[in-house]
Each structure stands twice: as structure tokens, then as C-alpha cells.
Amino acid sequence: MALFLSLLIILLFPSTNAGWPPSPGYWPSSKFRPMSFHKGFKNLWGPSHQSVNHNALTIWLDKTSGSGFKSVRPFRSGYFSASIKVQPGYTAGVITAFYLSNNEAHPGFHDEVDIEFLGTTFGKPYTLQTNVYVRGSGDGKIIGREMKFHLWFDPTQDFHHYAILWTPKEIIFLVDDVPIRRYPRKSAATFPLRPMWVYGSIWDASSWATEDGKYKADYKYQPFVAKYTNFKASGCSAYAPAWCHPVSASPFRSGGLTRQQRRAMRWVQRYHMVYNYCRDPKRNHALTPECRS
């Protein structure tokens, strides 16, 4: 009887640090239509290391090259996402990325919003890195705004949906519709406001990607493969009229997150965040004033 009661309590009142996040109660990915790769994107580099089959894109890295793609249009706000599956096994030094940037329009002084899978070694989980660069903070002397996570699932086993919601007021990173990070606009100096394109890539970042460069890409495990599908890019293009209204990650047209979404985000940050730049005592926080406000 005691065992039965214990099992009943577990089922009715699951632990808050159980293996899956609380429901966010709202699923923004369902509000936007998927598009075919060729309708919204084009190859940027490494065309021989890229293939499209039934709207699913495969890109890979080997000794000769990686590969990257880019949206055909720039945006000034919007919801941008893709379902991604990364390679298992030894992938140290390899970056698989989905991000916004205007580095080609503003070389040496660009903005960027990143979702990056940092490759790993046998038996260790991938690290999902989110980052924001503003007006050249990713150029020269790097000033990153990294938050890193070990996901609550294995991203090599199946496709999961990764999204960036960018408006003039906030940036929200989501995984399977669960918000994992909200970066609000606190000043124009610390927030990207210029139009950006959507990018994806796989490349060798051995100098820093895995445990600060301790483990390098080992090409005896090549090719390193990443798969993308279910592309979504919806919002105000750079050419849209001024009255174009930014999209939202919540039921609120004005943006922000619901109480239930914030609860899910707090859960992720409590149990799965492994690095927050604002809490790093080695960082010069005079360069990141948003951490103090």
C-alpha cells in the first residue's frame, strides 16, 4: 500500500527537477508556416558539401571544406527557426550553427544572434550556446554575451526545433517552443537593431569550441554531418513598410512571455544552464552594462 501511494504521489505531483521542462502553455512554432529551403535560402559557401532532399538540408564538414547557407532576404524583426539534428560521437571542435547576422553588410562592425551546437567528445553532451553580438562586439576584441546549456534530451537522436524571436524590444531563444533565454533591450548600445539575414553553417572552430580548445576536430571521424528541416522565417523584412508589426513568442501581441512560459524558462535555466556570462567573475562587466541593470 505504501509503495502504491508513493507511485501515486510521483504521478500526480512530479518533481520540479524531473527530466522534462514544465509545459510553456503556448507553442509559437505552430503560428508560422514552414517553407522549402530553396524558397527562403541559398547556398553561401561549400556548395559541394550541401544537399537538399524533400526540403531537408544536409551540410557536412570534412578536411576540404564545411558549408553554409543564407536567407534570400534580410529582416528587421521576426521569428526564425529550423528543426536540426546533429551528429553523434566525437565532434570536438565542430560548430553547427543557426543564427542571424549582418556581417556581410557591416564587416568589422556587425550584429549577430547565435544558436550554436558546440561539438563534444565521447560520453559528454553537446553544449548549446546562445550569444548576442552588438555593433562589432564580435569583431576584433570579442565581447560575447554567452549563455550555454546542456539540453534535457540528446540532440543527436532526433530532430528538435530551435528558434530565435527577435523584435525591437527583445530576443527570445526557444527549444521545442520552450523559452530558454530572454535578452531584453535595455539600451540601443547593447541591442541589435539593424537588419540581419538568417544563416546556418558547419565549420571547424577547434581553437575554442570544445572546452576552450582543449579538444580539436579529428578528421578520422569525418564527415561531420548536420541536418536541417522545417525552416521558418516570418516577420518584417528589411523592405517591409513601417507599419509592419513585429511578431510575438507569446499570445500577447505586444511581446514578452506568459507566466507559464517564464516558469518553463526558469526551470531550464535552473537545471540545464551551464554558463551565464553575467555571472562570470573573470569577465569585465564594464563592457556588458546590461548585466548590472
PyMOL commands that set and color helices and strands:
alter all, ss='L'
color gray80, all
select helices_A, chain A and resi 2-12+28-31+37-40+47-49+188-190+219-221+259-271+277-279+289-291
alter helices_A, ss='H'
color red, helices_A
select strands_A, chain A and resi 41-45+50-53+56-61+67-71+75-86+94-101+112-118+127-133+147-149+160-166+170-175+178-184+197-204+224-237+273-276
alter strands_A, ss='S'
color yellow, strands_A
deselect
rebuild
show_as cartoon
